[in-house]
Amino acid sequence: MPTRLPPDDLLVLWAEVVAAGELGSTGAFVTWDEATCEKKRQGLAARPVPFPDFPFPDRVATNRLHWYRMVQWQAGVNSADEARELVRRAEEAGGTEEVSYWQSLLSKSIIETAPSPRLIK
């Protein structure tokens, strides 16, 4: 259990990037577009890690696909085309873990959407 926390402004920024949005002036959650989320993520990544023993800000600060991944998780990856787009973006970003993750999802998607094998007589 941590004995100290990062500064409030850093925690708020981290929470906003994780959620890909912020509380608006009325208190309602406002979702960010990709450009806004990426700018905020880069700002978070530029901040120094406050304490070496505190697991913060973790991968959210370094994952250039965070916004797109959030959108896909919220909507659900419903087609092989969507999974291929995720693989393409992960390859562009150079994230080998991301590429592997979305390729496995793509493989699963293809298996689930493929027609059942027919019995050959």
N, C-alpha and C positions, 0 to 999 in steps of 0.2 A: 504494500500500500504506500503510495507516495506521501511524503511528509510535507511537500510544498507543491504549489501549482504554478503554471506559467501565468504571465500577466493577463488580465481580463481581456484586453483588446486582442491578444493573440488567440485566446480561447474562443472568442466570438468569431474571429476570422476563420479559424479552423472549423468551427461548427457550421458556419455559412457555406464554406467550400464543401464540406461533407454533404450538406443538404442541397447544395447547388441553388441556393436562394437565401433570402433574408426576410425578416419581419419588416413590413412596410409601416408607414406612418399611422395606419389604422390598426396595426397589430396583426393584420392578416399576412400570411406567408406569400411572398412574391418570388416566383421561380425565375432564375437567371437564364439568359440565352447562352449559347456556347461561348461567344466572345467574352462576355462578362465573367463567366465562370473561369475561363482560362486566365484572364487577367488577374482575378483574385487568387487563383491557384498559384500563379507565378509569384504574386506578392507574398503568399504564405511560404513558398519554397525559398524565397530570398531571405526570410527571417532566420536568425540563428536558432538552433535547438536550445531551449532554455536550460535544460538539465540533462546530462548524459544518461541518468538513470530513469528518466521519464519517457514512456513510450509515445512520443508526440513530436511532430505531427504525423508521423508514419507515412504510409504510401500515398495518402491523399495529396500530399504536397508534391510528390514526384511523378504521379500518374497523369500524363498528358491526355489520356483518354477518359479521365474521370467523368466529365459532363456527359459525354456520349454514352458511356457505360451506365450512368444513372438513368438516362432517358430510356435506354433499352431495357434495363431491369424493371423500371416502372411500367413500361408498356408491354414488356415480355417480348422475347425474340420469337416471332411468329413464323418466320420463314427462313429458308436456306439463304435467300438473298440478303436478309438482314445480318445473318451470321457471317456471310462472306464480306459484307461491308465492315463489320467489326474486325475481321481478320486483316483486311486491307489497311484499315486505320492503325491497327496494332503494329503491322509490319512497317508502315511509314514512321511511326513513333519509335520504332526500334525496341519495343518491349517484348522480349522473347517469352516471358511468362504470360503476357497478355495474348500473344499469338497462339501459344499452346492452349490456353484456356478456351479461346473462341474457336480454334480448330476442333477441339474436342466437342464443343457444343454443336459445331457445324456437322461433324460426323454423326453425332446423336440425332440431330435434326434430319439428316438424310436418311438414316436408318428408320426413324419414326415415320417419315413421310413416304418411304418407298412402298410400292405395292407388295402385298404378301406374295411369297413364292407360290407358283402353281405346281400342282402335281403333274408330272410328265408320265403319260401312259405308254 
